[in-house]
Amino acid sequence: MTTAIGPLLIEALPRLRRYALSLSRVSDVADELVQGACERALASAALDDEMRFDAWMFRIVRNLWYDRLRRLRTRGEELDVTVRDDLVAVEGEAVPERRMLLRRAAEAIDRLPEEQREVLLLVCVEGLSYRDAAEMLDLPIGTVMSRLARARKRVAEDIGAETGKVL
């Protein structure tokens, strides 16, 4: 890669951490994933000129997460994000309702099949285009679009947004 990787990494750090946190649900683990991804990126010049830098970094984080899951299969579960009150930053009178809606949405996303959840997080949370998500996941763009549509519909149904009965 001919471009200096340092400034690109610094710019991508908040999004990488957010993605790692969405995968792991534990801030310490998310930090480890991001650090490992940065180390691998700095040690490698294997960025494909056809792929966006952030998509490449998301792929590294994702691969590190799957490596970690394989290693930890025999260990117990990690702390769930729903017990971390310090991660919800909402103010005003509607705090309990918003927390409940946030918890219901997170639970609905957690219940999605892995392939739908992953596409939803990459496109809706991280802002990747369908094409970039398809390249990162090594899928046809139509598959990304259909998985995303099914994921959105299922989450909306689970939280009552389709019927207008949210909460």
Secondary structure, DSSP 4 states (H G I P E B T S, - for coil): --S-HHHHHHHHHHHHHHHHHHHHS-HHHHHHHHHHHHHHHHH-----TTS-HHHHHHHHHHHHHHHHHHHTTTS-PPPPGGG-GGG----STTHHHHHHHHHHHHHHHHHS-HHHHHHHIIIIIS---HHHHHHHHT--HHHHHHHHHHHHHHHHHHHTTTTT---
